[in-house]
Amino acid sequence: MSYEAVDYSSPEVFVDYVMSFYSNRPDSVYPELDFAEDEVYKALATRLTRKKYAETPFDGDSVDREIVRDIVLEARMDLFRKGLL
């Protein structure tokens, strides 16, 4: 049996990887979070540009997935506090 490495550093592949955990897809690990792709792309852009994460290289791994998850949840909380969600 052989395995091919997946390049999770590609934005499209990484977003699909995140969605496999946090979307409402039938096979998602945490469908109750119901992430939308646009939320994940915005959070990925934040992850790649925010100084807070500058010392953590982007590898497209579980660390990055969880950082992006937290950014999406923070953004939702901000919208909730403003009465927009």
PDB file of N, CA, C and O in Angstrom:
ATOM      1  N   MET A   1       0.840  -1.163   0.000  1.00  0.00           N
ATOM      2  CA  MET A   1       0.000   0.000   0.000  1.00  0.00           C
ATOM      3  C   MET A   1       0.893   1.237   0.000  1.00  0.00           C
ATOM      4  O   MET A   1       1.875   1.308   0.739  1.00  0.00           O
ATOM      5  N   SER A   2       0.540   2.204  -0.836  1.00  0.00           N
ATOM      6  CA  SER A   2       1.316   3.440  -0.871  1.00  0.00           C
ATOM      7  C   SER A   2       0.388   4.628  -0.628  1.00  0.00           C
ATOM      8  O   SER A   2      -0.808   4.582  -0.915  1.00  0.00           O
ATOM      9  N   TYR A   3       0.970   5.667  -0.102  1.00  0.00           N
ATOM     10  CA  TYR A   3       0.215   6.877   0.196  1.00  0.00           C
ATOM     11  C   TYR A   3       0.865   8.052  -0.504  1.00  0.00           C
ATOM     12  O   TYR A   3       2.090   8.132  -0.601  1.00  0.00           O
ATOM     13  N   GLU A   4       0.041   8.962  -0.989  1.00  0.00           N
ATOM     14  CA  GLU A   4       0.559  10.188  -1.581  1.00  0.00           C
ATOM     15  C   GLU A   4       0.412  11.309  -0.575  1.00  0.00           C
ATOM     16  O   GLU A   4      -0.612  11.427   0.097  1.00  0.00           O
ATOM     17  N   ALA A   5       1.428  12.120  -0.477  1.00  0.00           N
ATOM     18  CA  ALA A   5       1.357  13.267   0.415  1.00  0.00           C
ATOM     19  C   ALA A   5       0.391  14.299  -0.154  1.00  0.00           C
ATOM     20  O   ALA A   5       0.329  14.506  -1.366  1.00  0.00           O
ATOM     21  N   VAL A   6      -0.350  14.932   0.719  1.00  0.00           N
ATOM     22  CA  VAL A   6      -1.278  15.973   0.314  1.00  0.00           C
ATOM     23  C   VAL A   6      -0.674  17.307   0.715  1.00  0.00           C
ATOM     24  O   VAL A   6      -0.216  17.474   1.845  1.00  0.00           O
ATOM     25  N   ASP A   7      -0.674  18.255  -0.211  1.00  0.00           N
ATOM     26  CA  ASP A   7      -0.112  19.570   0.046  1.00  0.00           C
ATOM     27  C   ASP A   7      -1.188  20.476   0.633  1.00  0.00           C
ATOM     28  O   ASP A   7      -1.902  21.165  -0.096  1.00  0.00           O
ATOM     29  N   TYR A   8      -1.292  20.465   1.951  1.00  0.00           N
ATOM     30  CA  TYR A   8      -2.307  21.268   2.622  1.00  0.00           C
ATOM     31  C   TYR A   8      -1.955  22.750   2.643  1.00  0.00           C
ATOM     32  O   TYR A   8      -2.755  23.563   3.106  1.00  0.00           O
ATOM     33  N   SER A   9      -0.779  23.114   2.153  1.00  0.00           N
ATOM     34  CA  SER A   9      -0.420  24.530   2.120  1.00  0.00           C
ATOM     35  C   SER A   9      -1.096  25.255   0.946  1.00  0.00           C
ATOM     36  O   SER A   9      -1.095  26.485   0.894  1.00  0.00           O
ATOM     37  N   SER A  10      -1.670  24.499   0.011  1.00  0.00           N
ATOM     38  CA  SER A  10      -2.468  25.100  -1.063  1.00  0.00           C
ATOM     39  C   SER A  10      -3.762  25.622  -0.437  1.00  0.00           C
ATOM     40  O   SER A  10      -4.433  24.872   0.272  1.00  0.00           O
ATOM     41  N   PRO A  11      -4.138  26.889  -0.675  1.00  0.00           N
ATOM     42  CA  PRO A  11      -5.347  27.428  -0.031  1.00  0.00           C
ATOM     43  C   PRO A  11      -6.603  26.593  -0.270  1.00  0.00           C
ATOM     44  O   PRO A  11      -7.362  26.343   0.667  1.00  0.00           O
ATOM     45  N   GLU A  12      -6.829  26.167  -1.493  1.00  0.00           N
ATOM     46  CA  GLU A  12      -8.037  25.400  -1.795  1.00  0.00           C
ATOM     47  C   GLU A  12      -8.048  24.067  -1.062  1.00  0.00           C
ATOM     48  O   GLU A  12      -9.076  23.654  -0.524  1.00  0.00           O
ATOM     49  N   VAL A  13      -6.916  23.405  -1.041  1.00  0.00           N
ATOM     50  CA  VAL A  13      -6.823  22.105  -0.366  1.00  0.00           C
ATOM     51  C   VAL A  13      -6.979  22.296   1.140  1.00  0.00           C
ATOM     52  O   VAL A  13      -7.660  21.513   1.802  1.00  0.00           O
ATOM     53  N   PHE A  14      -6.345  23.339   1.678  1.00  0.00           N
ATOM     54  CA  PHE A  14      -6.444  23.600   3.108  1.00  0.00           C
ATOM     55  C   PHE A  14      -7.875  23.927   3.511  1.00  0.00           C
ATOM     56  O   PHE A  14      -8.359  23.426   4.526  1.00  0.00           O
ATOM     57  N   VAL A  15      -8.557  24.757   2.735  1.00  0.00           N
ATOM     58  CA  VAL A  15      -9.942  25.104   3.061  1.00  0.00           C
ATOM     59  C   VAL A  15     -10.812  23.854   3.020  1.00  0.00           C
ATOM     60  O   VAL A  15     -11.670  23.674   3.885  1.00  0.00           O
ATOM     61  N   ASP A  16     -10.608  22.994   2.039  1.00  0.00           N
ATOM     62  CA  ASP A  16     -11.355  21.733   1.976  1.00  0.00           C
ATOM     63  C   ASP A  16     -11.075  20.868   3.204  1.00  0.00           C
ATOM     64  O   ASP A  16     -11.978  20.232   3.747  1.00  0.00           O
ATOM     65  N   TYR A  17      -9.822  20.851   3.631  1.00  0.00           N
ATOM     66  CA  TYR A  17      -9.413  20.118   4.838  1.00  0.00           C
ATOM     67  C   TYR A  17     -10.149  20.664   6.062  1.00  0.00           C
ATOM     68  O   TYR A  17     -10.674  19.889   6.861  1.00  0.00           O
ATOM     69  N   VAL A  18     -10.191  21.976   6.214  1.00  0.00           N
ATOM     70  CA  VAL A  18     -10.898  22.590   7.341  1.00  0.00           C
ATOM     71  C   VAL A  18     -12.391  22.266   7.254  1.00  0.00           C
ATOM     72  O   VAL A  18     -13.017  21.929   8.259  1.00  0.00           O
ATOM     73  N   MET A  19     -12.952  22.369   6.061  1.00  0.00           N
ATOM     74  CA  MET A  19     -14.372  22.090   5.881  1.00  0.00           C
ATOM     75  C   MET A  19     -14.714  20.636   6.217  1.00  0.00           C
ATOM     76  O   MET A  19     -15.829  20.348   6.651  1.00  0.00           O
ATOM     77  N   SER A  20     -13.770  19.727   6.020  1.00  0.00           N
ATOM     78  CA  SER A  20     -14.031  18.324   6.350  1.00  0.00           C
ATOM     79  C   SER A  20     -14.195  18.121   7.855  1.00  0.00           C
ATOM     80  O   SER A  20     -14.705  17.090   8.294  1.00  0.00           O
ATOM     81  N   PHE A  21     -13.766  19.098   8.634  1.00  0.00           N
ATOM     82  CA  PHE A  21     -13.940  19.037  10.081  1.00  0.00           C
ATOM     83  C   PHE A  21     -15.135  19.851  10.561  1.00  0.00           C
ATOM     84  O   PHE A  21     -15.881  19.405  11.433  1.00  0.00           O
ATOM     85  N   TYR A  22     -15.321  21.043   9.998  1.00  0.00           N
ATOM     86  CA  TYR A  22     -16.229  22.015  10.605  1.00  0.00           C
ATOM     87  C   TYR A  22     -17.407  22.463   9.735  1.00  0.00           C
ATOM     88  O   TYR A  22     -18.065  23.447  10.071  1.00  0.00           O
ATOM     89  N   SER A  23     -17.685  21.784   8.653  1.00  0.00           N
ATOM     90  CA  SER A  23     -18.837  22.163   7.817  1.00  0.00           C
ATOM     91  C   SER A  23     -20.033  21.284   8.175  1.00  0.00           C
ATOM     92  O   SER A  23     -19.949  20.437   9.065  1.00  0.00           O
ATOM     93  N   ASN A  24     -21.134  21.493   7.480  1.00  0.00           N
ATOM     94  CA  ASN A  24     -22.308  20.650   7.720  1.00  0.00           C
ATOM     95  C   ASN A  24     -22.356  19.452   6.765  1.00  0.00           C
ATOM     96  O   ASN A  24     -23.409  18.840   6.583  1.00  0.00           O
ATOM     97  N   ARG A  25     -21.230  19.125   6.166  1.00  0.00           N
ATOM     98  CA  ARG A  25     -21.171  17.933   5.302  1.00  0.00           C
ATOM     99  C   ARG A  25     -21.517  16.691   6.121  1.00  0.00           C
ATOM    100  O   ARG A  25     -21.252  16.652   7.322  1.00  0.00           O
ATOM    101  N   PRO A  26     -22.094  15.696   5.497  1.00  0.00           N
ATOM    102  CA  PRO A  26     -22.480  14.484   6.235  1.00  0.00           C
ATOM    103  C   PRO A  26     -21.309  13.790   6.943  1.00  0.00           C
ATOM    104  O   PRO A  26     -21.501  13.166   7.987  1.00  0.00           O
ATOM    105  N   ASP A  27     -20.101  13.894   6.381  1.00  0.00           N
ATOM    106  CA  ASP A  27     -18.957  13.208   6.972  1.00  0.00           C
ATOM    107  C   ASP A  27     -18.078  14.127   7.824  1.00  0.00           C
ATOM    108  O   ASP A  27     -16.980  13.740   8.226  1.00  0.00           O
ATOM    109  N   SER A  28     -18.556  15.335   8.096  1.00  0.00           N
ATOM    110  CA  SER A  28     -17.799  16.300   8.892  1.00  0.00           C
ATOM    111  C   SER A  28     -17.673  15.816  10.333  1.00  0.00           C
ATOM    112  O   SER A  28     -18.574  15.167  10.864  1.00  0.00           O
ATOM    113  N   VAL A  29     -16.549  16.140  10.952  1.00  0.00           N
ATOM    114  CA  VAL A  29     -16.304  15.727  12.330  1.00  0.00           C
ATOM    115  C   VAL A  29     -17.145  16.547  13.311  1.00  0.00           C
ATOM    116  O   VAL A  29     -17.679  16.004  14.279  1.00  0.00           O
ATOM    117  N   TYR A  30     -17.263  17.856  13.059  1.00  0.00           N
ATOM    118  CA  TYR A  30     -18.013  18.752  13.933  1.00  0.00           C
ATOM    119  C   TYR A  30     -19.052  19.536  13.119  1.00  0.00           C
ATOM    120  O   TYR A  30     -18.918  20.749  12.959  1.00  0.00           O
ATOM    121  N   PRO A  31     -20.078  18.862  12.608  1.00  0.00           N
ATOM    122  CA  PRO A  31     -21.045  19.542  11.732  1.00  0.00           C
ATOM    123  C   PRO A  31     -21.833  20.638  12.440  1.00  0.00           C
ATOM    124  O   PRO A  31     -22.368  21.535  11.788  1.00  0.00           O
ATOM    125  N   GLU A  32     -21.909  20.575  13.753  1.00  0.00           N
ATOM    126  CA  GLU A  32     -22.667  21.591  14.492  1.00  0.00           C
ATOM    127  C   GLU A  32     -22.059  22.994  14.359  1.00  0.00           C
ATOM    128  O   GLU A  32     -22.747  23.987  14.597  1.00  0.00           O
ATOM    129  N   LEU A  33     -20.776  23.085  13.982  1.00  0.00           N
ATOM    130  CA  LEU A  33     -20.150  24.391  13.789  1.00  0.00           C
ATOM    131  C   LEU A  33     -20.557  25.018  12.461  1.00  0.00           C
ATOM    132  O   LEU A  33     -20.564  26.242  12.334  1.00  0.00           O
ATOM    133  N   ASP A  34     -20.892  24.201  11.479  1.00  0.00           N
ATOM    134  CA  ASP A  34     -21.481  24.664  10.211  1.00  0.00           C
ATOM    135  C   ASP A  34     -20.736  25.831   9.569  1.00  0.00           C
ATOM    136  O   ASP A  34     -21.341  26.847   9.226  1.00  0.00           O
ATOM    137  N   PHE A  35     -19.418  25.680   9.406  1.00  0.00           N
ATOM    138  CA  PHE A  35     -18.612  26.719   8.766  1.00  0.00           C
ATOM    139  C   PHE A  35     -18.978  26.843   7.298  1.00  0.00           C
ATOM    140  O   PHE A  35     -19.307  25.857   6.638  1.00  0.00           O
ATOM    141  N   ALA A  36     -18.916  28.070   6.796  1.00  0.00           N
ATOM    142  CA  ALA A  36     -19.076  28.337   5.366  1.00  0.00           C
ATOM    143  C   ALA A  36     -17.678  28.559   4.784  1.00  0.00           C
ATOM    144  O   ALA A  36     -16.774  29.029   5.476  1.00  0.00           O
ATOM    145  N   GLU A  37     -17.514  28.217   3.513  1.00  0.00           N
ATOM    146  CA  GLU A  37     -16.197  28.362   2.884  1.00  0.00           C
ATOM    147  C   GLU A  37     -15.687  29.801   2.945  1.00  0.00           C
ATOM    148  O   GLU A  37     -14.497  30.027   3.163  1.00  0.00           O
ATOM    149  N   ASP A  38     -16.572  30.768   2.754  1.00  0.00           N
ATOM    150  CA  ASP A  38     -16.098  32.162   2.783  1.00  0.00           C
ATOM    151  C   ASP A  38     -15.559  32.543   4.158  1.00  0.00           C
ATOM    152  O   ASP A  38     -14.608  33.319   4.252  1.00  0.00           O
ATOM    153  N   GLU A  39     -16.157  32.005   5.231  1.00  0.00           N
ATOM    154  CA  GLU A  39     -15.626  32.247   6.575  1.00  0.00           C
ATOM    155  C   GLU A  39     -14.211  31.688   6.706  1.00  0.00           C
ATOM    156  O   GLU A  39     -13.330  32.318   7.291  1.00  0.00           O
ATOM    157  N   VAL A  40     -14.016  30.511   6.157  1.00  0.00           N
ATOM    158  CA  VAL A  40     -12.717  29.843   6.268  1.00  0.00           C
ATOM    159  C   VAL A  40     -11.665  30.575   5.443  1.00  0.00           C
ATOM    160  O   VAL A  40     -10.532  30.745   5.893  1.00  0.00           O
ATOM    161  N   TYR A  41     -12.028  31.006   4.245  1.00  0.00           N
ATOM    162  CA  TYR A  41     -11.072  31.769   3.425  1.00  0.00           C
ATOM    163  C   TYR A  41     -10.678  33.076   4.120  1.00  0.00           C
ATOM    164  O   TYR A  41      -9.504  33.444   4.118  1.00  0.00           O
ATOM    165  N   LYS A  42     -11.646  33.779   4.712  1.00  0.00           N
ATOM    166  CA  LYS A  42     -11.341  35.018   5.435  1.00  0.00           C
ATOM    167  C   LYS A  42     -10.448  34.737   6.634  1.00  0.00           C
ATOM    168  O   LYS A  42      -9.497  35.474   6.895  1.00  0.00           O
ATOM    169  N   ALA A  43     -10.755  33.676   7.357  1.00  0.00           N
ATOM    170  CA  ALA A  43      -9.947  33.314   8.523  1.00  0.00           C
ATOM    171  C   ALA A  43      -8.539  32.897   8.097  1.00  0.00           C
ATOM    172  O   ALA A  43      -7.568  33.194   8.792  1.00  0.00           O
ATOM    173  N   LEU A  44      -8.425  32.218   6.972  1.00  0.00           N
ATOM    174  CA  LEU A  44      -7.112  31.841   6.464  1.00  0.00           C
ATOM    175  C   LEU A  44      -6.303  33.089   6.120  1.00  0.00           C
ATOM    176  O   LEU A  44      -5.111  33.156   6.418  1.00  0.00           O
ATOM    177  N   ALA A  45      -6.938  34.067   5.501  1.00  0.00           N
ATOM    178  CA  ALA A  45      -6.242  35.315   5.183  1.00  0.00           C
ATOM    179  C   ALA A  45      -5.764  36.000   6.460  1.00  0.00           C
ATOM    180  O   ALA A  45      -4.657  36.536   6.508  1.00  0.00           O
ATOM    181  N   THR A  46      -6.594  35.981   7.482  1.00  0.00           N
ATOM    182  CA  THR A  46      -6.202  36.548   8.774  1.00  0.00           C
ATOM    183  C   THR A  46      -5.034  35.776   9.352  1.00  0.00           C
ATOM    184  O   THR A  46      -4.075  36.364   9.851  1.00  0.00           O
ATOM    185  N   ARG A  47      -5.116  34.461   9.284  1.00  0.00           N
ATOM    186  CA  ARG A  47      -4.041  33.602   9.804  1.00  0.00           C
ATOM    187  C   ARG A  47      -2.711  33.922   9.131  1.00  0.00           C
ATOM    188  O   ARG A  47      -1.670  33.936   9.787  1.00  0.00           O
ATOM    189  N   LEU A  48      -2.740  34.175   7.845  1.00  0.00           N
ATOM    190  CA  LEU A  48      -1.511  34.402   7.085  1.00  0.00           C
ATOM    191  C   LEU A  48      -0.960  35.819   7.245  1.00  0.00           C
ATOM    192  O   LEU A  48       0.211  36.060   6.950  1.00  0.00           O
ATOM    193  N   THR A  49      -1.783  36.752   7.705  1.00  0.00           N
ATOM    194  CA  THR A  49      -1.340  38.146   7.757  1.00  0.00           C
ATOM    195  C   THR A  49      -1.251  38.737   9.166  1.00  0.00           C
ATOM    196  O   THR A  49      -0.583  39.754   9.353  1.00  0.00           O
ATOM    197  N   ARG A  50      -1.886  38.146  10.133  1.00  0.00           N
ATOM    198  CA  ARG A  50      -1.894  38.725  11.483  1.00  0.00           C
ATOM    199  C   ARG A  50      -0.535  38.514  12.157  1.00  0.00           C
ATOM    200  O   ARG A  50      -0.008  37.402  12.173  1.00  0.00           O
ATOM    201  N   LYS A  51       0.016  39.575  12.704  1.00  0.00           N
ATOM    202  CA  LYS A  51       1.326  39.519  13.372  1.00  0.00           C
ATOM    203  C   LYS A  51       1.346  38.512  14.520  1.00  0.00           C
ATOM    204  O   LYS A  51       2.385  37.929  14.829  1.00  0.00           O
ATOM    205  N   LYS A  52       0.204  38.318  15.136  1.00  0.00           N
ATOM    206  CA  LYS A  52       0.077  37.384  16.256  1.00  0.00           C
ATOM    207  C   LYS A  52       0.590  35.984  15.888  1.00  0.00           C
ATOM    208  O   LYS A  52       1.096  35.259  16.745  1.00  0.00           O
ATOM    209  N   TYR A  53       0.455  35.614  14.618  1.00  0.00           N
ATOM    210  CA  TYR A  53       0.839  34.273  14.174  1.00  0.00           C
ATOM    211  C   TYR A  53       2.139  34.252  13.376  1.00  0.00           C
ATOM    212  O   TYR A  53       2.499  33.214  12.820  1.00  0.00           O
ATOM    213  N   ALA A  54       2.836  35.356  13.311  1.00  0.00           N
ATOM    214  CA  ALA A  54       4.022  35.469  12.458  1.00  0.00           C
ATOM    215  C   ALA A  54       5.121  34.465  12.814  1.00  0.00           C
ATOM    216  O   ALA A  54       5.864  34.019  11.940  1.00  0.00           O
ATOM    217  N   GLU A  55       5.221  34.117  14.077  1.00  0.00           N
ATOM    218  CA  GLU A  55       6.279  33.188  14.492  1.00  0.00           C
ATOM    219  C   GLU A  55       5.910  31.723  14.278  1.00  0.00           C
ATOM    220  O   GLU A  55       6.751  30.839  14.440  1.00  0.00           O
ATOM    221  N   THR A  56       4.668  31.468  13.917  1.00  0.00           N
ATOM    222  CA  THR A  56       4.230  30.095  13.657  1.00  0.00           C
ATOM    223  C   THR A  56       4.116  29.914  12.150  1.00  0.00           C
ATOM    224  O   THR A  56       3.205  30.464  11.532  1.00  0.00           O
ATOM    225  N   PRO A  57       5.026  29.150  11.547  1.00  0.00           N
ATOM    226  CA  PRO A  57       4.960  28.980  10.090  1.00  0.00           C
ATOM    227  C   PRO A  57       3.681  28.257   9.681  1.00  0.00           C
ATOM    228  O   PRO A  57       3.187  27.386  10.398  1.00  0.00           O
ATOM    229  N   PHE A  58       3.157  28.632   8.520  1.00  0.00           N
ATOM    230  CA  PHE A  58       1.961  27.975   8.004  1.00  0.00           C
ATOM    231  C   PHE A  58       2.361  26.687   7.303  1.00  0.00           C
ATOM    232  O   PHE A  58       3.067  26.708   6.295  1.00  0.00           O
ATOM    233  N   ASP A  59       1.899  25.561   7.850  1.00  0.00           N
ATOM    234  CA  ASP A  59       2.169  24.253   7.260  1.00  0.00           C
ATOM    235  C   ASP A  59       0.899  23.591   6.740  1.00  0.00           C
ATOM    236  O   ASP A  59       0.957  22.536   6.108  1.00  0.00           O
ATOM    237  N   GLY A  60      -0.254  24.212   7.009  1.00  0.00           N
ATOM    238  CA  GLY A  60      -1.511  23.619   6.577  1.00  0.00           C
ATOM    239  C   GLY A  60      -1.861  22.365   7.355  1.00  0.00           C
ATOM    240  O   GLY A  60      -2.544  21.479   6.842  1.00  0.00           O
ATOM    241  N   ASP A  61      -1.394  22.290   8.596  1.00  0.00           N
ATOM    242  CA  ASP A  61      -1.608  21.095   9.411  1.00  0.00           C
ATOM    243  C   ASP A  61      -2.710  21.325  10.442  1.00  0.00           C
ATOM    244  O   ASP A  61      -3.461  22.296  10.351  1.00  0.00           O
ATOM    245  N   SER A  62      -2.801  20.431  11.418  1.00  0.00           N
ATOM    246  CA  SER A  62      -3.860  20.531  12.421  1.00  0.00           C
ATOM    247  C   SER A  62      -3.709  21.782  13.277  1.00  0.00           C
ATOM    248  O   SER A  62      -4.709  22.334  13.736  1.00  0.00           O
ATOM    249  N   VAL A  63      -2.488  22.236  13.499  1.00  0.00           N
ATOM    250  CA  VAL A  63      -2.284  23.479  14.250  1.00  0.00           C
ATOM    251  C   VAL A  63      -2.930  24.637  13.494  1.00  0.00           C
ATOM    252  O   VAL A  63      -3.663  25.435  14.078  1.00  0.00           O
ATOM    253  N   ASP A  64      -2.656  24.724  12.201  1.00  0.00           N
ATOM    254  CA  ASP A  64      -3.251  25.778  11.388  1.00  0.00           C
ATOM    255  C   ASP A  64      -4.764  25.632  11.300  1.00  0.00           C
ATOM    256  O   ASP A  64      -5.489  26.627  11.329  1.00  0.00           O
ATOM    257  N   ARG A  65      -5.241  24.398  11.194  1.00  0.00           N
ATOM    258  CA  ARG A  65      -6.693  24.162  11.145  1.00  0.00           C
ATOM    259  C   ARG A  65      -7.359  24.704  12.407  1.00  0.00           C
ATOM    260  O   ARG A  65      -8.409  25.342  12.332  1.00  0.00           O
ATOM    261  N   GLU A  66      -6.752  24.450  13.562  1.00  0.00           N
ATOM    262  CA  GLU A  66      -7.329  24.909  14.819  1.00  0.00           C
ATOM    263  C   GLU A  66      -7.213  26.419  14.984  1.00  0.00           C
ATOM    264  O   GLU A  66      -8.101  27.042  15.566  1.00  0.00           O
ATOM    265  N   ILE A  67      -6.135  27.019  14.485  1.00  0.00           N
ATOM    266  CA  ILE A  67      -6.010  28.480  14.508  1.00  0.00           C
ATOM    267  C   ILE A  67      -7.120  29.095  13.659  1.00  0.00           C
ATOM    268  O   ILE A  67      -7.778  30.045  14.085  1.00  0.00           O
ATOM    269  N   VAL A  68      -7.324  28.560  12.475  1.00  0.00           N
ATOM    270  CA  VAL A  68      -8.378  29.065  11.582  1.00  0.00           C
ATOM    271  C   VAL A  68      -9.746  28.861  12.221  1.00  0.00           C
ATOM    272  O   VAL A  68     -10.601  29.742  12.143  1.00  0.00           O
ATOM    273  N   ARG A  69      -9.960  27.726  12.843  1.00  0.00           N
ATOM    274  CA  ARG A  69     -11.231  27.485  13.553  1.00  0.00           C
ATOM    275  C   ARG A  69     -11.464  28.571  14.598  1.00  0.00           C
ATOM    276  O   ARG A  69     -12.555  29.134  14.688  1.00  0.00           O
ATOM    277  N   ASP A  70     -10.431  28.859  15.388  1.00  0.00           N
ATOM    278  CA  ASP A  70     -10.567  29.866  16.438  1.00  0.00           C
ATOM    279  C   ASP A  70     -10.841  31.259  15.861  1.00  0.00           C
ATOM    280  O   ASP A  70     -11.605  32.033  16.438  1.00  0.00           O
ATOM    281  N   ILE A  71     -10.222  31.573  14.735  1.00  0.00           N
ATOM    282  CA  ILE A  71     -10.456  32.872  14.092  1.00  0.00           C
ATOM    283  C   ILE A  71     -11.901  32.973  13.621  1.00  0.00           C
ATOM    284  O   ILE A  71     -12.532  34.015  13.794  1.00  0.00           O
ATOM    285  N   VAL A  72     -12.432  31.908  13.030  1.00  0.00           N
ATOM    286  CA  VAL A  72     -13.837  31.908  12.595  1.00  0.00           C
ATOM    287  C   VAL A  72     -14.755  32.097  13.802  1.00  0.00           C
ATOM    288  O   VAL A  72     -15.694  32.892  13.752  1.00  0.00           O
ATOM    289  N   LEU A  73     -14.488  31.372  14.879  1.00  0.00           N
ATOM    290  CA  LEU A  73     -15.337  31.476  16.063  1.00  0.00           C
ATOM    291  C   LEU A  73     -15.244  32.867  16.691  1.00  0.00           C
ATOM    292  O   LEU A  73     -16.251  33.393  17.165  1.00  0.00           O
ATOM    293  N   GLU A  74     -14.053  33.470  16.703  1.00  0.00           N
ATOM    294  CA  GLU A  74     -13.889  34.843  17.197  1.00  0.00           C
ATOM    295  C   GLU A  74     -14.698  35.823  16.345  1.00  0.00           C
ATOM    296  O   GLU A  74     -15.356  36.716  16.879  1.00  0.00           O
ATOM    297  N   ALA A  75     -14.649  35.656  15.036  1.00  0.00           N
ATOM    298  CA  ALA A  75     -15.390  36.536  14.127  1.00  0.00           C
ATOM    299  C   ALA A  75     -16.891  36.400  14.369  1.00  0.00           C
ATOM    300  O   ALA A  75     -17.614  37.396  14.378  1.00  0.00           O
ATOM    301  N   ARG A  76     -17.353  35.183  14.563  1.00  0.00           N
ATOM    302  CA  ARG A  76     -18.779  34.972  14.852  1.00  0.00           C
ATOM    303  C   ARG A  76     -19.161  35.624  16.173  1.00  0.00           C
ATOM    304  O   ARG A  76     -20.233  36.217  16.285  1.00  0.00           O
ATOM    305  N   MET A  77     -18.292  35.519  17.170  1.00  0.00           N
ATOM    306  CA  MET A  77     -18.578  36.127  18.470  1.00  0.00           C
ATOM    307  C   MET A  77     -18.647  37.649  18.349  1.00  0.00           C
ATOM    308  O   MET A  77     -19.493  38.289  18.974  1.00  0.00           O
ATOM    309  N   ASP A  78     -17.757  38.221  17.547  1.00  0.00           N
ATOM    310  CA  ASP A  78     -17.795  39.668  17.318  1.00  0.00           C
ATOM    311  C   ASP A  78     -19.121  40.078  16.674  1.00  0.00           C
ATOM    312  O   ASP A  78     -19.728  41.070  17.080  1.00  0.00           O
ATOM    313  N   LEU A  79     -19.566  39.327  15.684  1.00  0.00           N
ATOM    314  CA  LEU A  79     -20.850  39.617  15.029  1.00  0.00           C
ATOM    315  C   LEU A  79     -22.002  39.485  16.019  1.00  0.00           C
ATOM    316  O   LEU A  79     -22.935  40.288  16.006  1.00  0.00           O
ATOM    317  N   PHE A  80     -21.932  38.466  16.881  1.00  0.00           N
ATOM    318  CA  PHE A  80     -22.965  38.255  17.879  1.00  0.00           C
ATOM    319  C   PHE A  80     -23.040  39.432  18.842  1.00  0.00           C
ATOM    320  O   PHE A  80     -24.126  39.910  19.170  1.00  0.00           O
ATOM    321  N   ARG A  81     -21.874  39.895  19.294  1.00  0.00           N
ATOM    322  CA  ARG A  81     -21.825  41.022  20.234  1.00  0.00           C
ATOM    323  C   ARG A  81     -22.393  42.303  19.610  1.00  0.00           C
ATOM    324  O   ARG A  81     -22.962  43.144  20.306  1.00  0.00           O
ATOM    325  N   LYS A  82     -22.232  42.436  18.300  1.00  0.00           N
ATOM    326  CA  LYS A  82     -22.745  43.612  17.586  1.00  0.00           C
ATOM    327  C   LYS A  82     -24.214  43.446  17.209  1.00  0.00           C
ATOM    328  O   LYS A  82     -24.812  44.352  16.628  1.00  0.00           O
ATOM    329  N   GLY A  83     -24.793  42.299  17.534  1.00  0.00           N
ATOM    330  CA  GLY A  83     -26.184  42.038  17.208  1.00  0.00           C
ATOM    331  C   GLY A  83     -26.416  41.705  15.749  1.00  0.00           C
ATOM    332  O   GLY A  83     -27.531  41.833  15.244  1.00  0.00           O
ATOM    333  N   LEU A  84     -25.362  41.278  15.072  1.00  0.00           N
ATOM    334  CA  LEU A  84     -25.474  40.977  13.645  1.00  0.00           C
ATOM    335  C   LEU A  84     -25.576  39.477  13.357  1.00  0.00           C
ATOM    336  O   LEU A  84     -25.653  39.060  12.202  1.00  0.00           O
ATOM    337  N   LEU A  85     -25.574  38.694  14.400  1.00  0.00           N
ATOM    338  CA  LEU A  85     -25.665  37.241  14.203  1.00  0.00           C
ATOM    339  C   LEU A  85     -26.667  36.669  15.175  1.00  0.00           C
ATOM    340  O   LEU A  85     -26.899  35.460  15.181  1.00  0.00           O
TER     341      LEU A  85
END
